[in-house]
Amino acid sequence: MNEVAVFIDLENIRYSMLNRWHQEPDPLTWRDKARKYGLIGMARAYADFEQHPPQLRQRLSVAGIEAEHYPVKRYRDRDGSERLRSIADLHMVIDIVDTALGRPNIDTFLFFTGDGDFIRVVAMLTNRLGKRVIICGVPDTTSRDLVVAAGDEDLLDVSEVVSSPEIDAALVARIDDYERSLYGGFLPTQGNLIGWLKQRLDLGRLPHEQIDGKVLEFIRQGLLYKQLETSSRGKTLTTTRLRRDHPMVRDVLGEPCDDFEDAAANGEHLAETDQLSAPAWQAERPD
């Protein structure tokens, strides 16, 4: 049976899933997709994993996918502003070429990405080395030129985001429960909120993998906001709180509670749009 190699541009896949479909990707489905084409000779996912939830790395391990960690590089532009640049894609390309040349028994390559910057390496594999390349991108976000270069695609499965006034209202109520459950100086962060909801949210029709996306959606809609706060231990954190004067929040919970408003009064509000898009370095490529 043929062997396949799986290369995952994790930053592209995860942010595309979150921004377009409002859900976290499931690495187990990637493994199952790859198995359709042969035995998995190797499978690697590339990212700066400090920029992603810890549980994602664990799910990759369960699926038998190696996590290739490449921290972003920090530099200053001409104006002196600090910028970040990802080098994960560069290492992914190097490993693709090394695998194609060093492991001739692998004749099928699955690229989990929608990034058109991989066109040249796809063309090399297909035209010069006679390899089969299959593009496994996120629907509605995958470069058509990349697919044309490969000549084959098998897009990731996605489900429509579950959304209804009843579900949104129930989610607001549970976020309120979360904030009220905090004690001893603990502050509400986005990661802790999502973890708490996944353990306790019972909305029936809302899959757990969509909770991350719904939280992002609430931030976009202004139901949640981010700000910098200092914990009782003197640590500065980016918190995520209900905007209790938002019309929908007020409809669900009633009038804003002064104690919650006062508790957050000293925080420095952050622009919501800065928290939703992929990091600035995602679109930047190494020279």
Order of alpha helices (4+ residues) and beta strands (2+ residues): beta-alpha-alpha-beta-alpha-beta-beta-beta-alpha-beta-alpha-beta-alpha-alpha-alpha-alpha-beta-beta-alpha-alpha-beta-alpha
